[in-house]
C-alpha cells in the first residue's frame, strides 16, 4: 500500500431493485481516488505520561504489563479516542508487527525514560521488559473524555496476558489487517465497525436474497 494513500479501486457497479422484479446490475468502469490520509501531530509529553500511567497501574495493581501489552494499551487508547472524539490522545504512529500494533515512539521514549531515571526495568525473568515508573504520571495533560477512554481501555485489556492482548488486537484492529508489515496503520481505520450487526440487518438481506432468487 503506498504511504499516505489508500489504493484506488475499481468500482464494480451498483444494484437496483424494482418492485416484483429481479436485481439488475449496472457496471461502471470507474477508477475512484481515495482522499489523502492525514497523520495527527505527535504529542510526545502526552505519550510519555500515558505510558507511565499504564505501567504504574500495572505495578500498583499486581498486573504483568510488558512491552507487548503496553503496545496494545497505547494503541487502543489512541485509536478509540480517534473514533469517539475525532482525534487521538497522543498522535503516535503505530506500525503493523507480527504480534499486533506497536507505536514507533515506544523504544526511543522508553530508552530516554530509563536514562533520565523516570522508569527502570523490573527484576523479572519475563522477556517482555516490565517497566517500574519512578514517578507518578502527570494526568493534567489529559481531558476528562480522554481519561475515561484510557481507563476504559485498561479495564478492557486487564484480564489479558501478552499473548491474549496480541490476539485481541488482531481481532479488533481492521487497520492491522489492512496494512503491510512495518507499515503505519491509518487512524481512519479506527472508524471501521467490527461489531456483529443486529439481527434485523441479517433479516433484511435474507429478504433481498429471497426476492432475487
C-alpha positions as CSV (number, residue, x, y, z in Angstrom):
1,X,0.0,0.0,0.0
2,X,1.6,3.4,-0.9
3,X,2.4,5.5,2.0
4,X,-0.2,8.1,2.9
5,X,-2.9,6.9,0.4
6,X,-5.3,4.1,0.1
7,X,-5.0,2.4,-3.3
8,X,-7.6,3.3,-5.8
9,X,-10.1,0.6,-6.6
10,X,-12.4,-0.5,-9.4
11,X,-16.0,0.5,-8.7
12,X,-17.6,-2.8,-9.8
13,X,-21.2,-1.5,-10.0
14,X,-24.4,-0.8,-8.3
15,X,-27.5,-2.8,-7.9
16,X,-31.1,-1.6,-8.0
17,X,-34.3,-3.5,-7.1
18,X,-37.6,-2.9,-8.8
19,X,-40.9,-4.0,-7.1
20,X,-41.6,-7.6,-8.2
21,X,-38.5,-7.6,-10.4
22,X,-35.1,-9.2,-10.2
23,X,-31.9,-7.4,-9.4
24,X,-30.3,-5.5,-12.2
25,X,-26.6,-4.8,-12.2
26,X,-25.2,-1.7,-13.7
27,X,-21.4,-1.8,-14.1
28,X,-19.3,1.3,-14.3
29,X,-15.6,1.1,-15.3
30,X,-14.7,3.9,-13.0
31,X,-11.5,4.5,-11.0
32,X,-12.1,6.1,-7.7
33,X,-9.3,8.1,-6.0
34,X,-9.3,7.9,-2.2
35,X,-8.5,11.0,-0.1
36,X,-5.1,11.7,1.3
37,X,-4.6,10.4,4.9
38,X,-3.5,12.9,7.5
39,X,-1.2,11.9,10.2
40,X,-2.1,13.7,13.5
41,X,0.6,15.7,15.3
42,X,2.6,13.6,17.8
43,X,2.3,14.9,21.3
44,X,5.4,13.5,23.0
45,X,4.6,14.6,26.5
46,X,1.2,13.0,26.5
47,X,2.7,9.8,25.1
48,X,5.2,9.7,28.0
49,X,2.5,10.4,30.6
50,X,0.2,7.8,29.1
51,X,3.0,5.2,29.0
52,X,3.8,5.9,32.7
53,X,0.1,5.7,33.7
54,X,-0.4,2.3,32.1
55,X,2.9,1.0,33.5
56,X,2.3,2.3,37.0
57,X,-1.3,0.9,37.2
58,X,0.1,-2.4,36.2
59,X,2.7,-2.4,39.0
60,X,0.3,-0.9,41.6
61,X,-2.4,-3.5,40.9
62,X,-0.1,-6.5,40.6
63,X,-0.5,-7.0,36.8
64,X,2.2,-8.0,34.4
65,X,2.3,-5.3,31.7
66,X,5.3,-5.9,29.5
67,X,6.1,-4.2,26.2
68,X,3.6,-6.3,24.2
69,X,0.6,-5.5,26.3
70,X,1.8,-1.9,26.8
71,X,1.8,-1.5,23.0
72,X,-1.8,-2.7,22.8
73,X,-2.9,-0.4,25.6
74,X,-1.4,2.6,23.9
75,X,-2.8,1.6,20.5
76,X,-6.4,1.1,21.7
77,X,-6.4,4.3,23.7
78,X,-5.3,6.4,20.7
79,X,-7.5,4.7,18.2
80,X,-10.6,4.6,20.4
81,X,-10.1,8.3,21.1
82,X,-9.9,9.0,17.4
83,X,-13.1,7.0,16.8
84,X,-15.0,8.6,19.7
85,X,-13.5,12.1,20.0
86,X,-12.3,12.8,16.5
87,X,-8.6,12.9,17.5
88,X,-6.1,10.5,19.1
89,X,-4.7,11.2,22.6
90,X,-1.0,11.2,21.6
91,X,-1.0,11.1,17.8
92,X,1.7,8.4,17.9
93,X,2.4,6.5,14.7
94,X,1.6,2.8,15.0
95,X,3.1,0.2,12.8
96,X,2.0,-3.3,12.0
97,X,4.1,-6.0,13.6
98,X,3.6,-9.7,13.8
99,X,2.3,-9.5,17.4
100,X,0.0,-6.6,16.7
101,X,0.1,-2.8,16.5
102,X,3.1,-1.1,18.1
103,X,4.0,2.6,18.5
104,X,7.1,3.6,16.7
105,X,8.0,6.0,19.5
106,X,8.0,3.4,22.3
107,X,11.6,2.2,22.0
108,X,13.3,5.7,21.9
109,X,10.9,7.1,24.5
110,X,11.5,4.2,26.8
111,X,15.2,4.5,26.5
112,X,15.0,8.2,27.3
113,X,12.9,7.5,30.4
114,X,15.3,4.8,31.7
115,X,18.2,7.2,31.1
116,X,16.5,10.0,33.0
117,X,15.6,7.7,35.9
118,X,11.8,8.1,35.3
119,X,11.5,4.3,34.9
120,X,13.5,1.2,35.5
121,X,13.1,-2.3,34.4
122,X,11.5,-4.6,37.0
123,X,13.6,-7.5,38.3
124,X,11.8,-10.2,36.4
125,X,12.6,-13.2,34.2
126,X,9.8,-12.1,31.9
127,X,11.2,-11.5,28.4
128,X,8.6,-8.7,27.9
129,X,10.6,-6.0,29.8
130,X,8.2,-4.8,32.5
131,X,8.7,-1.1,33.5
132,X,8.5,0.2,37.0
133,X,7.9,4.0,37.0
134,X,9.8,6.0,39.5
135,X,7.4,8.9,39.5
136,X,3.7,9.4,39.2
137,X,2.3,10.3,35.8
138,X,1.0,13.8,35.2
139,X,-2.6,13.4,34.3
140,X,-3.2,17.1,33.8
141,X,-2.3,16.6,30.2
142,X,-5.5,14.7,29.6
143,X,-9.1,15.8,29.2
144,X,-11.9,14.1,31.2
145,X,-13.0,12.4,28.0
146,X,-9.5,11.1,27.3
147,X,-9.2,9.9,30.9
148,X,-12.5,8.0,30.5
149,X,-11.2,6.2,27.4
150,X,-7.8,5.5,29.0
151,X,-9.4,3.8,31.9
152,X,-12.0,2.0,29.7
153,X,-9.2,0.5,27.6
154,X,-7.2,-0.5,30.7
155,X,-10.2,-2.4,32.1
156,X,-10.9,-4.0,28.8
157,X,-7.4,-5.4,28.5
158,X,-7.0,-6.1,32.2
159,X,-7.5,-9.9,32.1
160,X,-5.2,-10.4,29.1
161,X,-1.6,-11.6,29.2
162,X,0.8,-10.6,26.4
163,X,-0.3,-13.4,24.1
164,X,-4.0,-12.8,24.7
165,X,-3.6,-9.0,24.2
166,X,-1.9,-9.7,20.9
167,X,-4.7,-12.0,19.8
168,X,-7.3,-9.4,20.9
169,X,-5.6,-6.7,18.8
170,X,-5.7,-8.9,15.7
171,X,-9.4,-9.5,16.2
172,X,-10.3,-5.8,16.9
173,X,-8.0,-3.8,14.6
174,X,-9.1,-3.7,10.9
175,X,-6.2,-1.4,10.2
176,X,-3.7,-4.1,11.4
177,X,-5.2,-6.4,8.7
178,X,-5.2,-3.7,6.0
179,X,-1.6,-2.7,6.5
180,X,1.5,-4.5,5.3
181,X,4.1,-5.5,7.9
182,X,6.1,-2.5,9.3
183,X,3.6,-0.1,7.6
184,X,1.8,2.6,9.5
185,X,-1.8,1.8,10.5
186,X,-4.1,4.7,9.4
187,X,-6.0,6.3,12.2
188,X,-9.0,6.4,9.8
189,X,-9.4,2.6,10.2
190,X,-10.5,3.2,13.8
191,X,-13.9,4.1,12.5
192,X,-14.4,0.7,10.9
193,X,-17.1,-1.1,13.0
194,X,-16.1,-4.7,13.7
195,X,-19.2,-5.5,15.9
196,X,-21.7,-8.1,14.6
197,X,-24.7,-6.3,13.0
198,X,-28.1,-6.6,14.7
199,X,-30.4,-9.4,13.7
200,X,-32.7,-7.1,11.7
201,X,-29.8,-6.4,9.2
202,X,-29.5,-10.2,8.5
203,X,-33.3,-10.5,8.2
204,X,-33.3,-7.6,5.6
205,X,-30.6,-9.2,3.5
206,X,-32.3,-12.6,3.7
207,X,-35.4,-11.0,2.4
208,X,-33.5,-9.4,-0.5
209,X,-31.9,-12.8,-1.3
210,X,-35.4,-14.4,-1.5
211,X,-36.6,-11.6,-3.8
212,X,-33.6,-12.1,-6.1
213,X,-33.9,-15.9,-6.2
